[in-house]
Amino acid sequence: MRLDKYLKVSRLIKRRTIANEACDAGRVMLNGKIARASTAVKEGDIIEIQMGKSPLKAEILK
């Protein structure tokens, strides 16, 4: 699944367009590397989102 679609479906980010913009701005990291919106995600990946004052860190379980 694409990263931007996963962020929307998992409700980490409300809209897919906002997820796309966050990826383009370099605010989303996947396994410690800056990720593009089209990057494929899989179980075990760790997502870090820098939005607002506190960063959000999540691991994909399923």
VEXRONU-139853 format. One record per residue (C-alpha): residue number from 1; residue in three letters; z, y, x. Coordinates in steps of 0.2 Angstrom, whole numbers, plus 2048, in hexadecimal, padded with zeros to 3 digits. Example, Ala and Ser with C-alpha at 12.3 -4.5 7.8 and 13.67 -1.06 7.14 Angstrom:
! VEXRONU-139853
> k, r, up, north, east
> 1, ALA, 827, 7EA, 83E
> 2, SER, 824, 7FB, 844
END
This chain:
! VEXRONU-139853
> k, r, up, north, east
> 1, MET, 800, 800, 800
> 2, ARG, 7FC, 812, 806
> 3, LEU, 80B, 81C, 80C
> 4, ASP, 809, 82A, 800
> 5, LYS, 807, 81E, 7F1
> 6, TYR, 817, 815, 7F7
> 7, LEU, 821, 825, 7F8
> 8, LYS, 81C, 82A, 7E6
> 9, VAL, 81F, 818, 7DF
> 10, SER, 830, 817, 7E7
> 11, ARG, 834, 828, 7E1
> 12, LEU, 839, 82E, 7F2
> 13, ILE, 82D, 83C, 7EF
> 14, LYS, 828, 841, 7DD
> 15, ARG, 816, 844, 7DE
> 16, ARG, 808, 83C, 7E8
> 17, THR, 801, 84D, 7ED
> 18, ILE, 811, 853, 7F4
> 19, ALA, 813, 842, 7FE
> 20, ASN, 801, 846, 805
> 21, GLU, 806, 857, 80A
> 22, ALA, 816, 851, 812
> 23, CYS, 80C, 844, 81C
> 24, ASP, 7FF, 851, 821
> 25, ALA, 80D, 85D, 827
> 26, GLY, 815, 850, 832
> 27, ARG, 825, 84E, 828
> 28, VAL, 823, 83C, 825
> 29, MET, 826, 82F, 833
> 30, LEU, 823, 81C, 832
> 31, ASN, 82C, 811, 83E
> 32, GLY, 830, 821, 849
> 33, LYS, 81E, 827, 849
> 34, ILE, 816, 835, 83F
> 35, ALA, 80C, 82D, 831
> 36, ARG, 7FD, 832, 828
> 37, ALA, 7FC, 830, 815
> 38, SER, 7EF, 821, 816
> 39, THR, 7FB, 817, 822
> 40, ALA, 7FE, 806, 81A
> 41, VAL, 811, 801, 818
> 42, LYS, 818, 7F0, 817
> 43, GLU, 829, 7E8, 816
> 44, GLY, 835, 7EC, 824
> 45, ASP, 82E, 7FE, 827
> 46, ILE, 83A, 80C, 829
> 47, ILE, 834, 81D, 821
> 48, GLU, 83C, 82E, 827
> 49, ILE, 839, 83D, 81C
> 50, GLN, 83D, 84F, 822
> 51, MET, 83E, 859, 812
> 52, GLY, 84C, 866, 810
> 53, LYS, 85C, 867, 81A
> 54, SER, 860, 854, 81B
> 55, PRO, 853, 847, 821
> 56, LEU, 851, 837, 816
> 57, LYS, 84F, 826, 81E
> 58, ALA, 84A, 816, 814
> 59, GLU, 845, 805, 818
> 60, ILE, 838, 7FB, 80E
> 61, LEU, 840, 7EB, 807
> 62, LYS, 832, 7E5, 7FB
END
